[in-house]
Amino acid sequence: MVQLQPERVEPIDPPATDRGGPTDPPDHRPEPPEGQAASGIWRIVAGREISLKVRDKGFAFSLLLTVVCIGLSLGAAVFFSGGKETVTVATSSATAEALAERAGELVTDDDLVLEVEVLADDAAVEAAVERGDARVGLVDDGTEIVGRGSTDSVAAGLLQQAHAESLLAANAAAAGADLADLQQGEPLDTRELRDGQVGDGTVRVAAIALAGAFYLCALMFGALVAQSVLEEKQNRIVEIVASLIPLRSLLLGKIVGSAVVASIQVAAMAAAAVSVLAVSGAPVALPQLGLTGVWFALFFAVGYLAVAALWAMAGALATRQEDLQHTATPVSVLLVIVIPVGLFLSGNLLTAASYVPIANVVAMPTRVLSGEALWWEPLLSLAVLAAFSFACIRFAARIYRRSLMQTRQRLTVRDALQIAD
């Protein structure tokens, strides 16, 4: 007689809940101890992100292209600005010619040359000025300056100074006085209150360059972070990764890795700019520019951590590529704040902006370059930026962890905050 064994019934797992809704709890998995997650895993993720980006041919090509473009543009600017400017003064009489030649002797700028051209009469002088063959003209035996539209202020000032000298000499002779005796006395000295500092024009150009560098790099590399997060979410790869490592370590590794790569790009751009200026012999204060570059690199690295965290949060909130345009809008608006800082702000407004997070990435290095910032101000501003970046990373990690597993629809920050942690 055959004894029948009872059939073994496999336990039935409860049906998986739909994790697509905004109110579903996130997928929790056992995480390593806090010390291990903080000290090791995020470094592995960051190292992988850095390795992938550095070995990418597209990144190497874009980096090389950026350095070459900066070198060529600065080299061309220095080359074309380094030539002497020739200002032609047209005259029609011996008196006017002598006056123009004396004005040429009064030129103190090494890059300016005053050239005298003698024509037949006053009509020919005015015609030359009309055609643009001469910048200014002296008519009526050197008693009147003519210009086309607006008279050249530099040439006109030199001519008026030479004319004043001739009047002084004539009046001294009429009065029976010696001109040398009338001109005796101590000359007027010039003293710089900020010796060795760069000029206002250089500071403004540098501010625009810093604003453009931060905006472009933060936008380009930050968008790559958001795109990477979105692709991992769409392909469900993050669900496998989340079963092995903590999500906060994954996020921190992505942020740090992207910050390192972006800082490499910025450092290469700054090194290229300073090298071209040093080789070309341009009349700029290279020590001040070098110090400004170091401070900008520090501010960029710390500020980009906050930007990268917000980009990652935007990628986690989206479910499709089209959603990323909406979720990333606040981050894009935040980056735009550096543009008016570089273009327009100065004085007290620039001082106030140097303590506003993200804006101080451009404002404080600009004040360092101009010599307005005291030694402790960059340290305080950097501390404020670091606190802001820490807060952004904490907040972005909270949204990232709660929304990364939600795949049904696009979430808002409010929806993510309503999900139980």
C-alpha positions as CSV (number, residue, x, y, z in Angstrom):
1,M,0.0,0.0,0.0
2,V,1.4,3.3,-1.1
3,Q,1.4,6.0,1.5
4,L,0.6,9.4,0.0
5,Q,2.6,12.3,1.3
6,P,0.8,15.6,1.7
7,E,1.6,18.1,-1.0
8,R,3.9,20.9,0.1
9,V,2.3,24.3,-0.3
10,E,4.8,27.1,-1.1
11,P,4.0,30.3,0.8
12,I,2.5,33.0,-1.4
13,D,4.2,36.4,-1.2
14,P,1.9,39.3,-0.7
15,P,1.2,41.2,-3.9
16,A,3.7,43.9,-4.6
17,T,2.3,47.3,-4.0
18,D,2.3,49.9,-6.8
19,R,5.1,52.2,-6.1
20,G,4.1,54.7,-8.6
21,G,1.9,57.0,-6.5
22,P,3.1,60.0,-4.6
23,T,1.9,58.7,-1.3
24,D,3.5,55.2,-1.5
25,P,6.4,54.7,1.0
26,P,9.9,54.4,-0.5
27,D,11.5,51.0,-0.9
28,H,13.6,50.5,2.2
29,R,16.4,48.0,2.2
30,P,18.9,47.2,4.9
31,E,21.8,49.7,4.8
32,P,25.3,49.2,6.0
33,P,26.4,50.9,9.2
34,E,26.5,54.7,9.2
35,G,30.3,54.8,9.4
36,Q,30.8,52.4,6.5
37,A,28.3,54.3,4.3
38,A,29.8,57.7,5.1
39,S,33.5,56.7,4.8
40,G,33.7,54.3,1.9
41,I,30.8,53.7,-0.3
42,W,30.2,57.3,-1.5
43,R,33.9,57.5,-2.4
44,I,33.6,54.4,-4.6
45,V,30.6,56.0,-6.4
46,A,32.5,59.3,-6.8
47,G,35.6,57.5,-8.1
48,R,33.5,55.7,-10.7
49,E,31.8,59.0,-11.8
50,I,35.2,60.7,-12.1
51,S,36.7,57.8,-14.0
52,L,33.9,57.6,-16.5
53,K,33.9,61.3,-17.2
54,V,37.7,61.7,-17.4
55,R,38.1,58.8,-19.8
56,D,35.2,59.9,-21.9
57,K,36.5,61.2,-25.3
58,G,33.7,63.8,-25.4
59,F,34.8,65.4,-22.2
60,A,38.5,65.4,-23.2
61,F,37.6,66.9,-26.5
62,S,35.4,69.6,-25.0
63,L,38.1,70.4,-22.4
64,L,40.8,70.7,-25.0
65,L,38.5,72.8,-27.2
66,T,37.6,75.1,-24.4
67,V,41.3,75.7,-23.4
68,V,42.2,76.3,-27.1
69,C,39.4,78.8,-27.6
70,I,40.3,80.7,-24.4
71,G,43.9,80.8,-25.5
72,L,43.1,82.0,-29.0
73,S,40.6,84.6,-27.9
74,L,42.8,86.1,-25.2
75,G,45.9,86.0,-27.5
76,A,44.0,87.8,-30.2
77,A,42.7,90.4,-27.8
78,V,46.2,91.1,-26.5
79,F,47.6,91.1,-30.0
80,F,45.1,93.6,-31.4
81,S,45.1,95.8,-28.3
82,G,48.9,95.9,-28.1
83,G,49.5,97.9,-31.3
84,K,50.0,101.6,-31.3
85,E,47.1,103.9,-32.2
86,T,47.8,106.6,-34.7
87,V,45.7,109.8,-34.6
88,T,46.0,111.9,-37.7
89,V,45.7,115.7,-37.3
90,A,45.2,117.6,-40.6
91,T,46.5,121.2,-40.8
92,S,46.8,123.8,-43.5
93,S,49.2,126.5,-42.1
94,A,52.6,126.7,-40.5
95,T,51.2,127.9,-37.2
96,A,48.7,125.0,-37.1
97,E,51.4,122.5,-38.0
98,A,53.7,123.8,-35.2
99,L,50.8,123.5,-32.8
100,A,50.0,120.0,-33.8
101,E,53.7,118.9,-33.6
102,R,53.8,120.4,-30.1
103,A,50.7,118.4,-29.2
104,G,52.5,115.2,-30.4
105,E,55.4,116.0,-28.0
106,L,53.0,116.2,-25.1
107,V,51.7,112.6,-25.6
108,T,52.6,110.4,-22.6
109,D,50.8,107.2,-23.7
110,D,53.3,104.8,-25.3
111,D,50.5,103.3,-27.4
112,L,49.4,106.7,-28.9
113,V,51.0,108.5,-31.8
114,L,49.9,111.9,-33.1
115,E,50.6,112.2,-36.8
116,V,50.5,115.6,-38.5
117,E,49.4,116.0,-42.2
118,V,49.7,119.3,-43.9
119,L,47.0,120.0,-46.7
120,A,46.5,122.8,-49.1
121,D,43.8,124.8,-47.3
122,D,41.0,124.7,-44.7
123,A,38.6,123.2,-47.1
124,A,40.9,120.3,-47.8
125,V,41.3,119.8,-44.0
126,E,37.6,119.7,-43.5
127,A,37.2,117.3,-46.4
128,A,39.8,115.0,-45.0
129,V,38.0,114.9,-41.7
130,E,34.7,114.2,-43.4
131,R,36.2,111.3,-45.3
132,G,37.8,109.9,-42.2
133,D,41.3,110.3,-43.4
134,A,42.1,112.5,-40.4
135,R,40.7,112.2,-36.9
136,V,40.7,115.9,-36.2
137,G,41.7,119.1,-38.1
138,L,43.1,122.5,-37.2
139,V,41.7,125.4,-39.3
140,D,41.7,129.2,-39.1
141,D,45.4,129.3,-38.6
142,G,45.3,126.8,-35.7
143,T,42.5,128.6,-33.7
144,E,39.7,126.0,-34.3
145,I,39.5,122.3,-34.0
146,V,37.1,120.4,-36.3
147,G,35.9,116.8,-35.9
148,R,33.5,114.4,-37.7
149,G,30.4,114.0,-35.6
150,S,32.3,114.1,-32.2
151,T,35.8,115.4,-31.8
152,D,38.4,113.0,-30.5
153,S,38.7,113.9,-26.8
154,V,42.4,112.8,-26.4
155,A,43.7,114.6,-29.5
156,A,41.6,117.7,-28.7
157,G,42.9,117.8,-25.2
158,L,46.5,117.6,-26.4
159,L,45.9,120.4,-29.0
160,Q,44.3,122.6,-26.4
161,Q,47.2,122.0,-24.0
162,A,49.7,123.0,-26.8
163,H,47.6,126.0,-27.6
164,A,47.5,127.1,-23.9
165,E,51.3,126.9,-23.9
166,S,51.6,129.1,-27.0
167,L,49.3,131.6,-25.5
168,L,51.2,131.7,-22.2
169,A,54.5,132.2,-24.1
170,A,53.0,135.0,-26.2
171,N,51.5,136.7,-23.1
172,A,54.8,136.4,-21.2
173,A,56.7,137.9,-24.1
174,A,54.2,140.8,-24.3
175,A,54.6,141.4,-20.6
176,G,58.4,141.3,-20.8
177,A,58.5,138.3,-18.5
178,D,60.6,135.1,-18.9
179,L,58.4,132.1,-19.5
180,A,60.9,129.8,-17.6
181,D,60.4,132.0,-14.5
182,L,56.7,131.8,-14.8
183,Q,56.8,128.0,-14.9
184,Q,59.1,127.6,-11.9
185,G,57.8,125.4,-9.0
186,E,57.3,121.8,-7.9
187,P,55.6,119.6,-10.5
188,L,52.3,117.8,-9.7
189,D,53.0,114.4,-8.3
190,T,50.7,111.3,-8.7
191,R,50.2,108.8,-5.9
192,E,48.3,105.6,-6.1
193,L,46.1,104.8,-3.1
194,R,46.1,101.1,-4.1
195,D,49.5,100.5,-5.6
196,G,49.7,97.4,-7.8
197,Q,45.9,96.9,-8.1
198,V,44.2,96.2,-11.4
199,G,42.1,98.8,-13.1
200,D,38.3,99.0,-13.1
201,G,38.1,97.8,-16.7
202,T,40.1,94.7,-16.0
203,V,37.9,94.0,-12.9
204,R,34.7,94.3,-14.9
205,V,36.0,92.0,-17.7
206,A,37.1,89.5,-15.1
207,A,33.7,89.6,-13.3
208,I,32.0,88.8,-16.6
209,A,34.4,86.0,-17.3
210,L,33.9,84.5,-13.9
211,A,30.1,84.7,-14.2
212,G,30.1,83.1,-17.6
213,A,32.5,80.3,-16.4
214,F,30.4,79.4,-13.4
215,Y,27.1,79.6,-15.3
216,L,28.2,77.4,-18.2
217,C,30.0,74.8,-16.2
218,A,27.2,74.5,-13.5
219,L,24.6,74.3,-16.3
220,M,26.5,71.8,-18.4
221,F,27.7,69.4,-15.7
222,G,24.6,69.8,-13.5
223,A,22.4,68.8,-16.4
224,L,24.5,65.7,-16.8
225,V,23.9,64.8,-13.2
226,A,20.1,65.2,-13.6
227,Q,20.2,63.2,-16.9
228,S,22.2,60.4,-15.2
229,V,19.7,60.2,-12.3
230,L,16.7,60.1,-14.7
231,E,18.2,57.4,-16.9
232,E,18.9,55.2,-13.8
233,K,15.3,55.8,-12.7
234,Q,13.8,55.0,-16.1
235,N,15.9,51.8,-16.6
236,R,15.1,50.6,-13.0
237,I,18.9,50.2,-12.5
238,V,18.6,52.3,-9.3
239,E,16.4,49.6,-7.7
240,I,19.2,47.1,-8.1
241,V,21.8,49.6,-6.8
242,A,19.6,50.6,-3.9
243,S,19.6,47.0,-2.7
244,L,23.4,47.1,-2.4
245,I,24.2,50.6,-1.2
246,P,22.4,53.4,0.6
247,L,20.7,55.9,-1.6
248,R,22.3,58.8,0.3
249,S,25.8,57.4,-0.5
250,L,24.8,57.1,-4.2
251,L,23.7,60.7,-4.2
252,L,26.8,62.0,-2.4
253,G,29.1,60.1,-4.7
254,K,27.4,61.5,-7.8
255,I,27.6,65.1,-6.4
256,V,31.3,64.8,-5.4
257,G,32.3,63.1,-8.6
258,S,30.6,65.7,-10.7
259,A,32.1,68.5,-8.6
260,V,35.6,67.2,-9.1
261,V,35.1,66.9,-12.9
262,A,33.6,70.4,-13.1
263,S,36.4,71.8,-11.0
264,I,39.0,70.3,-13.4
265,Q,37.3,72.1,-16.2
266,V,37.3,75.4,-14.4
267,A,40.9,75.0,-13.3
268,A,42.0,74.2,-16.9
269,M,40.2,77.3,-18.1
270,A,41.8,79.6,-15.5
271,A,45.2,78.1,-16.1
272,A,44.9,78.7,-19.8
273,A,43.8,82.3,-19.3
274,V,46.6,83.2,-16.9
275,S,49.2,81.4,-19.0
276,V,48.3,83.3,-22.1
277,L,48.4,86.6,-20.3
278,A,51.8,85.8,-18.7
279,V,53.4,84.7,-22.0
280,S,51.9,87.6,-24.0
281,G,53.3,90.2,-21.5
282,A,50.0,91.9,-21.2
283,P,49.9,94.8,-18.7
284,V,47.9,93.0,-16.1
285,A,48.6,92.2,-12.4
286,L,49.2,88.5,-12.7
287,P,49.6,87.9,-8.9
288,Q,46.2,89.4,-8.3
289,L,44.7,87.4,-11.1
290,G,46.3,84.2,-9.8
291,L,45.0,84.9,-6.2
292,T,41.5,85.6,-7.7
293,G,41.6,82.3,-9.6
294,V,42.4,80.4,-6.5
295,W,39.5,81.9,-4.6
296,F,37.2,81.4,-7.5
297,A,38.1,77.7,-7.7
298,L,37.3,77.3,-4.0
299,F,34.0,79.1,-4.2
300,F,33.1,77.2,-7.4
301,A,33.8,73.8,-5.8
302,V,31.8,74.6,-2.7
303,G,28.9,76.3,-4.6
304,Y,28.7,73.6,-7.2
305,L,28.0,71.0,-4.5
306,A,24.7,72.7,-3.8
307,V,23.9,73.1,-7.5
308,A,24.7,69.4,-8.3
309,A,22.5,68.3,-5.4
310,L,19.6,70.4,-6.7
311,W,20.2,69.0,-10.2
312,A,20.1,65.4,-8.9
313,M,16.9,66.3,-7.0
314,A,15.4,67.5,-10.3
315,G,16.3,64.3,-12.0
316,A,14.7,62.2,-9.3
317,L,11.4,64.1,-9.4
318,A,11.1,63.5,-13.2
319,T,9.9,60.3,-14.8
320,R,10.5,61.2,-18.5
321,Q,12.8,63.4,-20.4
322,E,10.1,65.9,-20.9
323,D,9.5,66.2,-17.2
324,L,13.1,67.3,-16.6
325,Q,12.4,70.6,-18.3
326,H,9.9,71.4,-15.5
327,T,11.7,70.0,-12.5
328,A,15.0,71.7,-13.4
329,T,13.5,75.1,-14.0
330,P,14.1,76.4,-10.4
331,V,17.8,75.3,-10.6
332,S,18.2,77.1,-13.9
333,V,16.7,80.3,-12.4
334,L,19.1,80.0,-9.5
335,L,22.1,79.9,-11.8
336,V,21.0,83.0,-13.7
337,I,21.6,85.1,-10.5
338,V,25.3,85.2,-11.3
339,I,24.8,86.9,-14.7
340,P,23.8,90.4,-13.4
341,V,26.4,90.1,-10.6
342,G,29.1,89.9,-13.3
343,L,27.5,92.5,-15.6
344,F,26.1,95.2,-13.4
345,L,26.8,95.1,-9.7
346,S,29.5,97.3,-8.1
347,G,30.1,99.2,-4.9
348,N,27.7,98.4,-2.0
349,L,25.5,96.1,-4.1
350,L,28.6,94.0,-5.0
351,T,29.6,93.9,-1.3
352,A,26.1,92.7,-0.3
353,A,26.1,90.1,-3.1
354,S,29.4,88.7,-1.8
355,Y,27.6,87.2,1.2
356,V,24.6,85.8,-0.8
357,P,25.0,82.1,-1.6
358,I,25.6,81.3,-5.3
359,A,26.0,85.1,-6.1
360,N,29.1,85.2,-3.9
361,V,30.8,82.6,-6.2
362,V,31.3,85.6,-8.6
363,A,31.0,88.6,-6.3
364,M,33.6,87.8,-3.7
365,P,36.5,86.8,-6.1
366,T,35.7,90.0,-8.0
367,R,36.1,92.1,-4.8
368,V,39.4,90.2,-4.1
369,L,40.6,91.2,-7.6
370,S,39.7,94.8,-7.1
371,G,41.4,94.9,-3.7
372,E,38.2,95.9,-1.8
373,A,37.8,92.8,0.3
374,L,39.6,92.5,3.6
375,W,41.5,89.3,4.4
376,W,38.7,87.8,6.5
377,E,35.8,88.5,4.1
378,P,36.5,85.7,1.7
379,L,36.7,83.2,4.6
380,L,33.4,84.4,6.0
381,S,31.7,84.3,2.6
382,L,33.1,80.8,1.9
383,A,31.7,79.7,5.3
384,V,28.3,81.0,4.4
385,L,28.4,79.3,1.1
386,A,29.5,76.0,2.7
387,A,26.5,76.2,5.1
388,F,24.2,76.8,2.2
389,S,25.6,73.8,0.3
390,F,25.3,71.6,3.3
391,A,21.6,72.5,3.7
392,C,20.9,72.0,0.0
393,I,22.5,68.6,0.1
394,R,20.5,67.5,3.1
395,F,17.3,68.8,1.6
396,A,18.0,67.3,-1.9
397,A,18.9,63.9,-0.3
398,R,15.5,63.9,1.4
399,I,13.7,64.5,-1.8
400,Y,16.0,62.2,-3.8
401,R,15.4,59.3,-1.4
402,R,11.6,59.7,-1.4
403,S,11.0,60.2,-5.1
404,L,13.6,58.0,-6.8
405,M,11.4,54.9,-6.7
406,Q,8.2,56.7,-7.8
407,T,7.8,56.0,-11.5
408,R,4.2,56.6,-12.3
409,Q,4.1,60.3,-12.7
410,R,6.2,63.4,-12.3
411,L,6.4,64.6,-8.7
412,T,6.7,68.1,-7.2
413,V,8.7,68.9,-4.1
414,R,5.5,69.0,-2.1
415,D,4.5,65.6,-3.3
416,A,7.9,64.2,-2.4
417,L,7.7,65.7,1.1
418,Q,4.3,64.0,1.7
419,I,5.8,60.6,1.1
420,A,6.6,58.8,4.4
421,D,10.3,58.3,4.9
